[in-house]
Amino acid sequence: MIFRSHLHNGRSILGLAQSDNGFDFEVSPKPFMTPSQHGMFQQYEEYGIEDPRITLIDDSYHITYSAYSRYGVRIGLATTKDFINIERVSLITEADYRNVVLFPEKFNNLYARLDRPHSEICPWSIWISYSPDLVYWGESRLIMKPVDYHWDQMKIGPGAPPFKTHKGWLHIYHGVFPTMDGSVYRLGVALHDLNDPSLILGVCDHWILQPEEQYEITGYVHNVVFCCAAVPEQDGTVKIYWGGADSVMCVGVAIIDELIELCLNNSRPAI
């Protein structure tokens, strides 16, 4: 597990924790990644790095993360084989992007990612982009939008990197609803076509997780469940990991076939 932490000056770094069973984690005493002190990465990571996602592609773990600076938020890409030696590859977006997740397989010889640029005209929707080399990205298109007067009406964004099932790529995403007491972050689920991930087969009409426990309702940012990882298991379940109130890491278990069923039989339009 790679997680966001804070220095005492308030700026974000990334920590590392390890587990044999996916439930009991031991945190390394040393930071995993801190803002770079070299070259272009130094310029665009000066305010901190956070929100990591991990995707195994071939024999390397690819980590996307948010890089903060006076110029906005960009997405960095780093790789590691052993979670000891880390190579920063590139800054793969302009500002203002967040929540970039990679698919673990290629489509027509191209890598694919989900991302969330921000526009005042079409705010906080999910897009897909493609790349021949994980550095240069294009062929971008919008594939999923928030729904007015719905639980995710304010904004949506990629959550965990999608994982493959017999019916399609399952993607746990987050949606935000504005209230008089601030925003509420919940989790939803969508199913993408196996061969064309830009095609969404179904989006569950309701959320699958909302803040209910005290550590999700109250914390650094209250009323937040925010997912960055989902690990499918051979027994047909998936471990879903989320941040609670931006203060603690949580895990829950869902049945994969039930999530697929929600997408296909309790669905709403993606756009």
N, C-alpha and C positions, 0 to 999 in steps of 0.2 A: 504494500500500500504506500502510495506517495500522497502526502496530505499537505495542505496549506497551514502554515504557522506564522506567528508574528514575532519580530524582534521587539525589544522594548521601546524602540523609536516608532513603532506602529507599522513598519513596512513588512511586506509578506516575503517569506522564504518557503522552501519545500522541505518537508521531513520525510523520513522513511520508517516504515514499520513492517514487521514480518510475522507470519503466522503459519502453523502447520495445518490448521483446520479451517481457516477462514473466519473464525470467531474471536480467538484469543490472540491479540497482537502484542508484540514487544517492540517498543519504539527505540530506534537507534539514538544514542546520545549526541550524534553529530548531524548537522543539516545535510540533506541530500543534494540540494541545489540552492545557491544564493545568487543574487543579481550579479551578472558578469562584470568583470573589471577590465575587459578587453574589447577593443574595436567597436563595431556597430552594435553588438549586443549590449555593451556597457551603456551606450547612448539611449537605447530603447528599453532597458530594464532598470533604470536608475531608481524608480519608485517602488519596485518590488515585482515578484513573480508569484502566480497563484493559479488555482483551478486546473490542476493537471489531469490529463486523461492518458491511459496506457493502452496501446494496441500492439499485440504481437503480430508481426508480419515477417514471414520466413523465420530467421533465427535471431531477430533483433526486436527489442521492445522500443516502440516509438512513442514518445511522450509529447503531447501538445500541451502548451501552457500559455496563460495570459501574461504578457509583459507590459508593465505600466511605466509610463514616463510622462514628461511634460508635453509630449506630442499625442498622447492618447493611449489607447489599449491596442496592442498588436498580439498576434499569436506566434509564439516560437515553437520550433520543432527540435527535439533532442532525441538521441538514440543511446541505448545501452544494451549490452548482452548479459551483464552480471550485476547491475545496479551498484557497481563500484566505479567503473570507468564510464564517464558520460561525455558524449560528443554533441555539441550544439550544431545543428545542421543549417538552419536558415530561419529567418523571420518570414513566415509564409502568407501574411496578410498585411494590408494597410490598417490604419485606424478607421473606423471603430468596429472591431470584430471581437467577439468572445465565443466561448463554448464550441470550439472546433473538435470534432471527433472523426477518427479515421475508420473506414471499413477495413477488415483484416484481409480482404481478397481484392484482386483486380477485376475490372469489368472491361472487356474488349481491350485488354492490355493497358488499362489506365487505372491508377489509384483513384479512390473516391473519398470524399469527406462531406460531412454535414457541418454547416456553420451558421452564424447569425449576425449578419451585418445590421446596422441600424440606419433607418431613414425616417424622416418625419412624414414622408408620403405613405410609406408602408412599413410601419415600425415593427422591429423585433419579431421577424418571421424566420423560418428555417429554409435555408438554401442548400443545394448540392453543387459541388465543384469537382473537377477531375484534373489529374496530373499524370504526366509520363514518368516523373522522377521524384515526386513528393516535394519538390521545390517550386516549380512553376505550375500555376493553377489557372484553369479557365473553364469554358463551356458551362458557366454558372447559370443556374435557374432556380427560381423560387418553387418550392414543392409543398409547403405547409404554412398556414397562417393561423393567428389567433381567431377566436370566434366572439363576436360582440355579445354581450350579456350572457357570457359563459364563464366557467370556472377559470379559464385561461385567457380571458379577453384582453388583458393588458399587454402581455408578451409571452412568447414561448422561446425555447432554445434547446439545442441538443443536450442530452444528459450523459448517459453511458454510451460508449462505443457500441454500435449495433452488434448483435450476435446472431449466428445462423441457426435456423430451425428448419424442420421439414416443410413448413408452409411459407417461409419468408424470413427476412431479417427483422428481428424484434429490436425496437429502439425505445428505451425508457427516456422520456423527455420531461422537461419541467415547464410548468405554466404558472402564470402570476395573475392574481385577481386584486384590484385596488379596493380598499375599504377606507372608511373614515379614520381608522386606527392604523393605517399603513397597509402595505402589500402583504398578501398571503401567497407563499410558494407551495405548490403541490406537484405531484408526479402523475404523468399520464403515460400511455403506451401506444405505439404505432407499429404497423407491420408493412415492410417494404418488399417489393418483388425480388425474388432470388437472383434474377438475371439482369434486371434493370432497377437499381435502387432509387432512381428518381420517380418511379411509379409506386405510390403508396396504396396498398390494398385495403387498408382500413385504419381508422383512428378511433380508439375507444372514446365514447361520448362523455364518460365521466372520469374523474381522477381515480387512481389506484392507491394513492397514499396522500394523506394530508397531515399537518401538524396536530398532534393530539397529546403526546406525552409532554410532561413539564419541560424536559430538556429540548423539545422542539418549539415549544410555545415561548419560552423565555430564555434569553441568552444574548450574545453579541448583536445579532439581528433577530428579533423575535418573529415567530410564526413562519418558520422556514424549514422545509425538507428539500434538499438539493442533491440530486444524484449525479455521480461522476463515474460509477462503475457497476457492471453487472456480470456475474460469473456463472455461466451455465454449468450444471453438473450432470453426470451420466444417469442419475436417477430421475431425470425429468424436471428437476427443480432449478431455480436460479437464485443465487445470492445477490441481493441488490444492496448497494452501499450508498448511504446518503449522509450529508452533513445536517445536523440538527441545530437550528438557530445560529449557524455559523460558529458553533462552540464545541461540538462533539461529533465524533464519527459513529454512525449507526449501521446496523445490518439487519435485514429481514429476508425471509425466504418465500418465494412464490412458486406456483406450479406453472411451467411454461405453457402447457396446453390450455390452461385457463386464461392466460394472457392473450394467446392467439385467438381464442374463442371470443373474448371481449372485443378485439379489433375487428373480427369478421362479422359478428352477429349483434354487436351493440355499437355500431359505427356512425360516424359523422363525416361529412366531406372534409378532405384535407385542405382544400382551398375554397 
